[in-house]
Amino acid sequence: MDWVKAITFDFWGTLVDVDSSGETGMAKVMERTGLSGMSSRELYLKWDFATVRRYRSDVWRPYVQWGALALRDVLEPLGVSLSDAEFAENAELLISTMTSQAKPHPEVPAVIAALKRRYPLMPITNMDDRLFAMNPFRAEFDQYLTAEDAGAFKPSAIIFGKAIERLGVPAQSILHVSLAQFADLEGAMPMGMKVAWINRGGEALGPFTPRPLFEFRDLKGLGELFAV
């Protein structure tokens, strides 16, 4: 592994459990809007997918704006009728809960603590600066790159290119670590970065997704790779 000069990470899901905190955030929205009789986890995941579809459809804008549009996409078919301002307020509630309360997966803190003694580490996140700053685990990293800073969401070459530039090492000397196929595997590898796929869900690789250099079930595999 002598070729590795820096390691970048997807943050949400890869390092912290955003699904559990997202479920909590969606439960708050359901309470405010009077929704009942369905799973807050299921509704959160529908909203998450809708948000991804939304932000991939156009140029960068604040994450909460895309989140509000996605919330409309999933709530209006359920009979929830709100104003634009109310959708925005509920999106803020959901996303701020999701980002602030997401806790690191159990194996993550020890692996990150060991790796940062040896390599520059940088999360690359599709979240805005203020929302990323809400998460306590963000303090473990001396540098990071947000979609807001780059003006683009992953998998855009713009955000990965800016990360490579900021790290100041060749793309082929960077290992990018993520669970997201579409955003990270399909974004980082065409830039020349190598990828370790954290396949927490035991997913099949997509038919058009390039095969990563490494695949692990969780971050323990990454720690073993570097003998930390």
C-alpha positions in Angstrom: 0.0 0.0 0.0 3.0 2.3 -0.4 1.2 4.0 -3.3 -1.4 5.6 -1.0 -0.5 9.2 -0.1 -4.0 10.3 1.0 -7.4 8.8 1.8 -10.8 10.4 1.1 -14.1 9.3 2.5 -17.8 9.5 1.8 -19.1 10.6 5.2 -22.9 9.9 5.4 -23.6 6.2 5.6 -20.0 5.2 5.1 -18.7 6.6 8.4 -21.8 7.6 10.3 -25.3 5.9 10.5 -27.3 8.4 8.7 -30.3 6.1 8.2 -31.1 5.8 11.9 -30.9 9.6 12.4 -32.8 10.2 9.2 -35.5 7.9 10.5 -35.7 10.0 13.6 -35.9 13.2 11.5 -38.7 11.7 9.4 -40.6 10.7 12.5 -40.6 14.3 13.6 -41.9 15.4 10.2 -44.7 12.8 10.3 -45.7 14.0 13.8 -45.9 17.6 12.6 -47.9 16.7 9.4 -50.2 14.2 11.1 -49.0 11.2 9.1 -49.4 7.8 10.7 -49.8 4.2 9.9 -46.5 3.8 8.0 -42.9 3.2 8.8 -40.7 6.3 9.3 -37.7 4.4 8.1 -39.5 3.5 4.8 -40.7 7.1 4.3 -37.2 8.4 5.1 -35.6 6.1 2.5 -38.2 7.2 -0.1 -37.3 10.8 0.6 -33.6 10.0 0.4 -34.0 8.5 -3.0 -36.2 11.4 -4.2 -33.6 13.9 -2.9 -30.8 12.1 -4.9 -33.0 12.2 -8.1 -33.7 15.9 -7.5 -30.1 17.0 -6.9 -28.8 15.0 -9.9 -31.3 16.8 -12.2 -29.7 20.3 -12.2 -26.8 22.4 -11.0 -25.8 22.8 -7.3 -28.2 24.5 -5.0 -28.4 24.2 -1.2 -29.2 20.7 0.0 -32.2 21.8 2.0 -33.8 23.2 -1.2 -33.5 19.9 -3.0 -34.7 18.2 0.2 -37.8 20.3 0.3 -38.7 19.5 -3.3 -38.2 15.8 -2.5 -40.3 16.0 0.6 -43.1 17.4 -1.6 -42.6 14.5 -4.0 -43.1 11.8 -1.3 -45.7 13.6 1.0 -48.2 15.0 -1.5 -49.2 11.6 -2.8 -50.0 10.7 0.8 -52.4 13.6 1.0 -50.2 16.1 2.8 -50.8 19.6 1.5 -48.3 22.2 2.6 -47.1 25.6 1.4 -43.6 26.0 -0.1 -42.5 27.6 3.2 -43.9 24.7 5.2 -42.1 22.1 3.0 -38.9 24.1 3.5 -39.4 24.2 7.3 -40.0 20.4 7.5 -37.0 19.7 5.2 -34.9 21.8 7.6 -36.2 19.8 10.6 -35.6 16.5 8.9 -32.1 17.3 7.6 -30.8 19.0 10.7 -31.9 16.1 12.8 -30.4 13.6 10.3 -27.0 15.4 10.2 -26.6 16.4 13.8 -27.7 13.0 15.4 -25.9 10.6 13.0 -23.4 8.6 15.1 -20.3 6.8 13.7 -20.7 3.1 13.0 -19.1 1.2 15.9 -15.9 0.2 14.2 -15.2 3.6 12.6 -13.7 5.8 15.4 -10.8 3.4 16.1 -9.9 3.0 12.4 -10.1 6.7 11.6 -7.9 7.5 14.7 -5.3 5.1 13.5 -5.3 6.1 9.9 -5.0 9.8 10.6 -1.7 9.3 12.3 -0.3 8.1 9.0 -2.2 9.8 6.2 -4.0 13.0 5.2 -7.7 12.2 5.5 -10.5 14.1 3.8 -14.3 13.6 3.8 -16.0 14.6 0.5 -19.7 15.2 1.2 -22.7 16.3 -0.7 -24.0 18.2 2.3 -23.7 22.0 2.8 -21.0 23.5 5.1 -23.4 24.3 8.0 -25.1 21.0 7.9 -21.8 19.1 7.8 -20.6 21.2 10.7 -23.6 20.0 12.9 -22.2 16.5 13.1 -19.8 15.9 16.1 -17.7 13.3 14.2 -16.8 16.0 11.6 -14.3 17.3 14.2 -12.1 14.2 13.7 -10.9 15.6 10.3 -8.6 18.5 9.7 -9.8 19.1 6.2 -12.9 18.3 4.2 -14.7 19.3 1.0 -18.5 19.9 0.7 -20.6 20.2 -2.4 -21.3 23.8 -1.4 -17.6 24.6 -1.5 -17.1 22.8 -4.8 -20.4 24.0 -6.3 -21.3 20.5 -7.4 -22.6 17.3 -6.1 -20.9 13.9 -6.3 -20.5 12.1 -8.7 -19.5 15.3 -10.6 -15.9 15.4 -11.8 -15.9 19.0 -10.4 -16.0 18.0 -6.8 -13.6 15.1 -7.1 -11.2 17.3 -9.1 -11.3 19.9 -6.4 -10.5 17.3 -3.8 -7.5 16.1 -5.7 -6.3 19.6 -6.2 -6.7 20.4 -2.5 -4.8 17.3 -1.4 -2.0 18.1 -3.7 -1.2 14.5 -4.6 -1.8 12.6 -7.9 -5.2 11.1 -8.3 -3.7 7.6 -8.6 -2.2 8.1 -5.1 -5.6 8.7 -3.4 -7.8 5.9 -2.0 -11.4 6.9 -1.9 -13.6 5.0 0.6 -17.4 4.9 0.2 -20.5 2.8 0.2 -22.3 4.8 -2.5 -22.0 3.2 -6.0 -23.5 6.0 -8.1 -22.0 8.9 -6.2 -18.5 7.7 -5.3 -17.5 4.6 -7.2 -18.8 6.1 -10.5 -17.4 9.5 -9.6 -13.9 8.8 -8.2 -12.6 6.0 -10.5 -12.9 8.0 -13.8 -10.8 10.7 -12.1 -8.0 8.1 -11.6 -8.6 7.6 -7.9 -8.6 4.1 -6.5 -11.7 3.0 -4.5 -12.5 0.8 -1.5 -16.2 0.0 -1.5 -17.7 -0.4 2.0 -20.6 -2.6 1.0 -22.5 -2.5 4.3 -25.7 -3.8 2.7 -24.2 -6.7 0.8 -25.4 -5.2 -2.5 -24.6 -6.5 -6.0 -22.4 -4.2 -8.1 -24.5 -2.3 -10.6 -24.2 -3.6 -14.3 -22.4 -0.4 -15.4 -20.6 0.4 -12.2 -16.8 -0.1 -12.5 -15.3 -2.7 -10.1 -13.5 -1.1 -7.1 -10.0 -2.1 -6.2 -11.2 -3.3 -2.8 -14.6 -4.4 -1.3 -15.2 -4.7 2.5 -18.3 -5.2 4.6 -17.4 -2.4 7.0 -14.4 -0.2 7.9 -12.7 -3.0 9.8 -11.6 -4.3 6.4 -9.9 -1.0 5.6 -8.2 -1.1 9.0 -6.9 -4.6 8.3 -5.7 -3.6 4.8 -3.5 -0.9 6.4 -2.7 -3.1 9.5 -4.0 -0.6 11.9 
